[in-house]
């Protein structure tokens, strides 16, 4: 069994400023996403939200989903959500591409419908990628210190 991937120290420092239930929800969802695609790269950012982005390469353009953490909630975002098949109409939002699922409890993501949507996003990202990545399973901090 593969060892759990550590959260990047830059991200962890900021994550610890959040309430414990939000931290727990984030870590569970992060583990779930990495479990579905263990070779994904994780790009971590701190802009308007503390965000972990999961990509099939080391580029944001090849990302398949993200977890932005706001003050009191988090989402499971899909970078190209408007282009995905969403037969259960799980995705919400009004942006040109990005859509998300509100995550308030574990069952909001730990189910067959969300798993199928994440897998759809992964397959779409692989098909849409310009060139293969040399980086696999890395966590890359984009947090300005």
N, C-alpha and C positions, 0 to 999 in steps of 0.2 A: 504494500500500500504506500502511495506517495505521501510524503510529509506535507503537512499543511503549510501553505505559503504565508510567511510573516507579513504583517502590514508594515509598509514603509515607515521609518521613524519620523519623517517630516509630516506624514499624514496622521500618524498615531498621536503626535503631540497636539494637533488640532482636534482630532477626534475626541480626545479626553476632556475637551471643554464642553462636550455635549452631555445631555442627560443619559444615565445608564440604560434605560429602555431603548433609546434611539441607537446607542452604541451596539446593544445586543441585536437589534433588528438589522442594522447594517452588517455586522459581522456574520450573521446567519445568511443573509442574502448574498454577500460576497462569496462565502464558502459555496453556496449553491451554484452561483454563476461559474466559478472556477471549476467546480465539479463537473459541470456540463461541457466545459472546454478547457481542460487542464493546461494546454499549451498557449492559452491566450496571454497577451501582455496586458498589464495593468498600468495605465497612465494616471497619475494622481495630480489633481489640481486644487487650488484654492482661489476661486474668483468670487462670484456672487454666492456660491455654495461650495462646500467641501465636496469634491467629486472624485469618484473612482470610475475610470473609463476602461472598458474591456475591448481589446482590439486584436485582430488576427495578425497585425504587424506592430511595428513600433510607431505607427502614424495614427493620429487622430482620425484621419480620413477613412481608415480601415476599421474603425470601431463598430461593434455590433450592439453594444448596450452600455449603459452607465448607471451609476447610483449617485445622484446628487443628494446631499444631506443639507437640509435647511435648518432653521432654528428649532422647529418643533415637529418636523416630519421629513420623510424621504420618499423618493420615487424610484421606480425602475424605468429608466428612459431608454428609448430606442432611437438611435441617431438617424436612421432612415425609416422611421416608423410608418410614414405614409406610403412607402413602397412595399411594405410587408403584407402578406396574406394574414388577415385577422378575422377568421370566421366567427369567433366568439365575441367580437367587438369589445375587447379588453382595453384597447388603447384610447386615450383621451388626449386632448390638446388641440391647438389651433395653428401651430407653426407650419411652415412650408414643408418641412421634413420630419422634425422631431415629434414623437408621441411618447406617452408615458402611462404607467399604471401606478396609482397611489398605493403605497405600501404602509399599512397600519399594524398588521400582524403577520405572523409566519404563514398562515394559510392564504394570504393574499398573493404569495409567490410560489409556495410549495404545493403545486398541483399540476395536473397533466396539461391543462390549457396554457398555463404560463410556460411550462417546459417546452411545449410545442412551438410557442411563439419565440422563445429564446433560440431554439434550434433553427427555426426559420430565419431568424436574424443572422445567425452564424453562417448558414449556408449562403444567404444573400451576400454577406460580406466577403466570403471566400470567392464567390463568383464575380463580384464587383471589384476585387482587388487588382491594382495595376501590375504589381510584381511581387513575388514571394518575399517573405521577410526572413532575415537571418536571425532575428531575435525571437525566442520562444520561451514563454513562462517567466518573463522578467517583470519586475515592478519598477517603473521608471517615474521618478519624481519630477514634476514640472512646477513644483511649489517654489516660489521666490522667497528666499530667506533674507 
